[in-house]
């Protein structure tokens, strides 16, 4: 009996002597926020996760419906209510395509924000590379907000990681304020990013891609509902991209969809993806008609 009491006493003493640090260890069998973002290599991996947000936000059903299918570029024969109502600008809050649009874009913005926060605490051998990676992230964040403001109008502007409690304190900003945040990110990035990359980094965002998107932002902002009339700003930016000598049309429009033309001369920004069986797919985003758009809109 004495042995049992002694054993119980030792066990209790061991439990109460454990420090909080010992009990709350970061997982070591898989990656976690606490154990990551500590080196240049890990930050580069995290940046690929930021780019990965382009997959769900730019290739999903809702992206097709709320952008191309609403334009004159396509014709939709589907009679599905969720599709038909979006295409004809008659969607209601219960439309099941709206929630994933909102949640995917804000989840992807969270990736951008946590990356921008964590990179500040990591030393780089090349500070210019650090600034470049931050600029790439800001272009992607700007694109996500550009989608949100076109889909929903004014939305909350979030530029740092938030807890659930903190997120409840945020209200919707105005459309003007959202565009101002988009333009600030793109202007900063365009002044930082290189025009071209070496072959191993092809597919990363360039300064010309940032300027192309900024030009499109000014075009959109100049029309409904703001009617800001900033056509000249768009013209200057898009002419700079066109006259850079970096891009030209393919001989035929169908060449855009030929995998053999991956990262070809008509691509202002192509997001490279690797799928199973090593099949390479290029997400050719909305910049694919940049020059056509400029000619039709400005002249």
PyMOL commands that set and color helices and strands:
alter all, ss='L'
color gray80, all
select helices_A, chain A and resi 2-17+20-23+40-59+61-66+68-70+81-87+96-121+127-152+164-167+175-190+199-201+207-222+231-242+253-257+259-261+276-278+286-298
alter helices_A, ss='H'
color red, helices_A
select strands_A, chain A and resi 271-274+280-283
alter strands_A, ss='S'
color yellow, strands_A
deselect
rebuild
show_as cartoon
